[in-house]
Amino acid sequence: LLRIDCPWCGTRDETEFRYRGDASVSRPADASPSDAAAAVYERANPLGWHREYWLHAGGCRQVLVVERHTLTHAIQSVAPVAPLDSSVPAPSADPADREGGGA
Ligand SMILES: [Zn+2]
């Protein structure tokens, strides 16, 4: 089981998250149809560190970029896709405040 350290919610179990794909692929702006299809459907299966999108579906519903080792499942970094919005109040660091919140 992965434990992902969400910048907003703290460290949570993998079951709260949904994998949302390879974060290292971007669709070329001027791609031919076959190149565009390749960008959507063709995926590498690398051994080692891999950047992935994960949605925190059971929490803040933010999309994160997680750098995960595909063999050991160790997580090297977790970052928001967009810069943190300072106008959004930070979640409480006290776990008691998060229990039963029912997001
Ligand atoms: Zn979160």
Boltz pocket constraint, residues with backbone or C-beta under 6 A from the ligand:
constraints:
  - pocket:
      binder: B
      contacts: [[A, 6], [A, 7], [A, 8], [A, 9], [A, 10], [A, 56], [A, 59], [A, 60], [A, 61], [A, 62]]
      max_distance: 6.0
